[in-house]
Amino acid sequence: MNYGEIKKIDIANGEGVRVTLFVSGCRIQCPGCFNSCTWNFDYGKPFTEETEKEVMEALDKDFISGLTVLGGEPFEPENQQVLAPFLEKVKERFPDKSIWCFSGYLYDKDIQPRDGKKHTEYTDRMLACIDTLVDGPFILSERDISLQFRGSRNQRILNIKAMRSNS
């Protein structure tokens, strides 16, 4: 997996001050995407053990609320294979910090086990670590700059942690 950028202090992509990882690779390719350079799976740099260490060090500050993963597309199968074990390490080391994930895929249609076109052997492991999922493609005609943590009105902010607790 490649990544396009790591922001060590980010207040735009989740609650509180966060570390943000922008992964590379997206097959959705929403018109008007703010980060279209990350559509290419080869964009950026390889996600290595050194990259993982860099993210962990950035998370290891009291003022950091957690990690956000977006892209590109975290739920592309190639990215899930790398992200699942990485998110498990983050959750284990920082159990009190939240993990947010942004996906252009729909949780209940594309990601869930029942006929989810993006559900892989790694998906459940990722979902077990994610506290909040912002799902749905960016739709230019539904763009709304007044929305917090979303680019278009169709996108949802899902409390995956609470959904896990209720099941």
N, C-alpha and C positions, 0 to 999 in steps of 0.2 A: 504494500500500500504506500502511496505517496501522500504527502500533505502539502498544502499551499502556504499555510501560515500558522504560527502560534502567537496568540496575543496573551501576554502574561498579566495584563490588567485590562479587563473589559467590563463595561457596565451596560452594554446594549443587548446582550444575548443571554438573558436570564436574570434571575433575582440576585442582587448583591454584586460584589466585585468578583469576577470570575476569571479563570484561565480558559481560553478558547482555542480549540484545535479545529482547523479547517482542513478536512480531508479532500483528496482529489478523486475525481471520477463521478460522473452523473449521467445516466441515460435519459432522465426526464427532460432536461434542457428547457426549462420554462422560459418562454419569451419574456424579456424584461428582467431576467435574473440579475441580481446585484453582484454576483460572483461567478460569472460565466467562464472566467479563466480556469476555474477548477473543474469544469466538465470533463476535461481530458484526464484520463487515468495516469498519464505520464507527467502531468504538471507538477512542479515543485520539487520536493526532495523526498528520498525514501524515509519512511518511518522506521527508525532503527532503535536499538537498545539505548543509544545515546540520546535520541529524541525522547524516548520514554523517560529517561532519567531527567532530562530538562523539564519536561512537563511536571513530573513528580516534585522536583525542587521548587518550581513555581507555585505549586499547590500547597507547599509546606510553609505557609505564612498564615498567621492568625486572621488577617483581614480578608483572606480569600474565602468566598462562600462555597466555591465548588468549580466543577469542570463543565464546559459546554462543548459538544461535538456537533459540527455542522459541515457544510461543504460547499461544493460537491454534494455527495449523498452518502451518509454513513451506512444506510441499509442496502447498498449495492453488495452483492454476495462477496466480492473480493475484499471489500472493506470490513465486512462483518468478521471475516476470518481473523483479521488482525485486531479489530476493536474489541471483540468479546473478551479475550484474555487480558487485554490492556485495561478495560473497564473493571474487570474483576480485581485486578491489582489495585486500581485507584480506590475502589469501594472498600477493599480490605485494609488498606493503609490509612484511608481517610473516611471512616464510616459516618462521621458527622457532617461531611461536606456533600452537597447535592450534585447530582449529575443530570444535566439537561441535554437533550438531543433534538436537533431539527431535522425533519425528513419531509421530502416532497411526496412520499408515499403515504397512503392512509393506513392508520393503525388497524382499523377493523376490516379493511378490504385487502390490503397488500401485505401486511406484516404478520398478522395473526396466523396460527397454524392451519386453520380451516381454509384451504384453497388460496392462501396468501402467496401471491406470485414472487414475493421477496423473502418468504420464510425459508430459512436454511437451518442446518444443524447448529448454527451459532446464534440465531435470532433470540431464542429464549434466554440464553446466557446474557445477551446484551440487555434485553428487557428487564431481567432480574436486577440489573445495576442501575437502570435509568429511573430517576425520580419523576422527571417531567419531560414529556414529548410534545413538541410542536409539530403537528402533521399537516399534510396537504400541500399540493403544488402552489407555487406563486402564480396567481392569475392576474395579469396586468389590468384587465378591466375591473377587477375588484380591489385594486390597490388602494390602501388607506393609510396615510402616514401618521394618523392619530392613534393607530393601534399599538399597544405595547407588545413587544416581542413577536410581532407578526407583520408581514408585508401586505397581505390581502385578507379580505373579510372571510373567505372560505376556510382559512387556516384555523386550527383548533389548538388550544393549550390543554393537554391531558395530564392529569395527575396520576401517573402510572403507579406510583408508590401506594396511593390510596386504593387504586383498583386492585392491586395485589392483595392488600389487606382485607378487602371485601370479598375476595374469592375463596 
